[in-house]
Amino acid sequence: MSEINKHMNTQITGLSEGAVPIYNPASPIYMESADYAREHGEINQFRESMHLNLACRDAIDAAVRDNFDGMWLKKTAPDEVLRTYGPDRVLMVLANTVNEKEWDGRFSRRNKEWAAQVPIPDIGKDRRCYLWLNSHSAVLNGFIDLTKEAVRKLEMEKSSVIAQLKQTPEKYNLPKPNMKGLSKPEHGG
């Protein structure tokens, strides 16, 4: 693995060399309804996404439970869930809970406003309750703050790595590509 790839893997995923994230960006959140999925032959994607959403819900509850000592929530509490399920799915599950419990005064106004802006899949009101988290709302509010901060840091690191890659290849001692013998492909018509 090149030095650049090692650096990118560590910076973007937060994982050490050799570690592989479980999160698979090829499994995005399916945003359409089950009816739409059936009509368009995408029911497997709908089911896979729903399965991952439920697993993410359980992982968030476990992370809150395992990282709260009764008084304090560890700052690293969301890290493993973010690595496993990706920021989009984690944030969606958190936002869904806040949106469905908008009456709960233990969620900050700031987090309620944030949650209202997060896209939630069209899984139907009857299924959204399956994505509700069971953690105490006040502790979950802190977890949301930590998660949003962790995602913000990941995005800043990602843009920093991208900026570094745009710098001259000489900085990274990369060989210049060999363009000899390459020609524009001919298209017959």
C-alpha positions in Angstrom: 0.0 0.0 0.0 1.5 3.4 -1.0 2.2 6.1 1.6 -0.6 8.2 0.2 -3.1 5.3 0.5 -2.0 4.6 4.1 -2.4 8.2 5.0 -5.8 8.4 3.3 -7.1 5.2 5.0 -6.0 6.5 8.4 -7.2 10.1 7.9 -10.6 9.4 6.2 -11.6 6.3 8.2 -9.7 6.8 11.4 -8.5 3.2 11.1 -4.9 2.1 11.5 -3.0 0.4 8.7 -4.4 -3.0 7.8 -7.8 -2.3 9.4 -10.8 -2.4 7.1 -14.0 -0.5 7.8 -17.2 -2.6 7.9 -19.2 0.3 6.4 -19.7 -0.4 2.7 -20.6 2.7 0.7 -22.1 0.4 -1.9 -25.0 -0.1 0.5 -26.5 3.3 0.7 -29.7 4.2 2.6 -32.7 3.2 0.4 -34.9 6.3 0.5 -38.0 5.0 -1.4 -41.0 3.3 0.0 -41.6 -0.5 0.0 -44.3 -0.1 -2.6 -41.9 1.8 -4.9 -39.2 -0.9 -4.3 -41.6 -3.7 -5.3 -42.9 -1.9 -8.4 -39.3 -1.2 -9.6 -37.7 -4.5 -8.7 -35.7 -3.0 -5.9 -37.2 -4.9 -2.9 -33.9 -6.5 -2.0 -32.2 -3.1 -1.8 -35.1 -1.9 0.4 -34.8 -4.9 2.7 -31.0 -4.7 2.9 -31.2 -1.0 3.8 -33.9 -1.6 6.4 -31.8 -4.5 7.9 -28.7 -2.2 8.1 -30.9 0.6 9.6 -32.1 -1.7 12.4 -28.6 -3.0 13.0 -27.3 0.6 13.2 -30.1 1.4 15.7 -29.0 -1.5 17.9 -25.3 -0.5 17.6 -26.0 3.1 18.6 -28.0 1.9 21.7 -25.1 -0.4 22.6 -22.5 2.4 22.1 -24.5 4.7 24.4 -24.9 1.9 27.0 -21.2 0.9 26.8 -19.8 4.4 26.9 -21.9 6.1 29.5 -20.7 5.6 33.1 -23.9 7.1 34.7 -22.5 10.6 34.7 -20.3 11.0 31.5 -20.4 9.8 28.0 -17.0 9.0 26.5 -16.0 11.3 23.6 -15.2 8.3 21.5 -18.6 6.8 21.9 -19.8 7.2 18.3 -16.5 6.3 16.6 -17.1 2.5 16.2 -20.7 3.0 15.0 -19.6 5.6 12.5 -16.9 3.2 11.1 -19.3 0.3 11.0 -22.4 2.0 9.4 -21.1 5.3 7.9 -22.1 8.8 8.9 -25.2 9.0 6.7 -26.9 6.0 8.2 -25.9 6.9 11.8 -27.1 10.4 11.4 -30.4 9.3 9.8 -31.2 6.9 12.7 -30.4 9.6 15.3 -32.5 12.2 13.4 -35.4 9.8 13.0 -35.5 9.3 16.8 -35.4 13.0 17.5 -38.1 13.8 14.9 -40.4 11.1 16.3 -39.8 12.3 19.9 -40.1 16.0 19.1 -42.2 16.5 22.3 -39.2 15.3 24.4 -37.7 18.4 26.0 -34.5 16.5 26.8 -33.4 16.9 23.2 -31.8 20.4 22.6 -33.5 22.9 20.3 -30.4 22.8 18.2 -30.6 19.0 17.7 -34.3 19.2 17.0 -33.6 21.8 14.3 -30.8 19.7 12.9 -32.9 16.5 12.9 -35.7 18.2 11.0 -33.2 18.8 8.1 -32.0 15.2 7.8 -33.6 13.2 5.0 -35.5 10.1 6.4 -36.3 7.2 4.1 -39.9 6.8 3.0 -40.5 3.6 5.1 -43.9 4.7 6.4 -45.0 6.0 9.7 -45.7 2.5 10.9 -42.2 1.3 10.3 -40.3 4.4 11.5 -41.0 3.4 15.1 -38.7 0.4 14.5 -35.8 2.8 14.1 -36.4 4.6 17.4 -33.5 4.4 19.8 -34.2 3.1 23.3 -31.4 5.1 25.0 -32.3 7.8 27.5 -33.0 11.0 25.6 -30.7 13.3 27.7 -27.8 10.9 27.1 -28.7 10.4 23.5 -28.7 14.2 23.0 -25.1 14.2 24.1 -24.3 11.3 21.8 -25.8 13.3 18.9 -23.6 16.2 19.7 -20.5 13.9 19.8 -21.5 12.2 16.6 -22.1 15.5 14.7 -18.7 16.7 15.9 -17.0 13.4 14.9 -18.6 13.7 11.4 -17.5 17.3 11.1 -13.9 16.3 11.9 -14.0 13.4 9.4 -15.3 15.8 6.7 -12.5 18.3 7.4 -9.9 15.5 7.4 -11.3 14.2 4.1 -11.2 17.6 2.4 -7.6 18.1 3.8 -6.5 14.8 2.2 -8.2 15.8 -1.1 -6.4 19.1 -1.0 -3.1 17.4 -0.4 -3.6 15.0 -3.3 -4.2 18.0 -5.6 -0.7 19.2 -4.8 2.1 18.4 -7.2 2.9 14.7 -7.6 6.6 15.5 -6.9 5.7 16.1 -3.3 4.8 12.4 -3.0 7.6 11.1 -5.2 5.1 9.6 -7.6 6.4 8.5 -11.0 5.1 10.4 -14.0 2.6 8.3 -15.9 4.0 6.7 -19.1 1.8 8.0 -21.9 3.9 6.5 -24.6 2.0 4.2 -26.9 -1.4 5.5 -25.8 -3.7 6.8 -28.4 -7.2 8.0 -28.6 -9.5 5.0 -29.2 -11.2 4.9 -32.6 -15.0 4.5 -32.6 -16.5 2.8 -35.6 -19.9 3.9 -36.7 
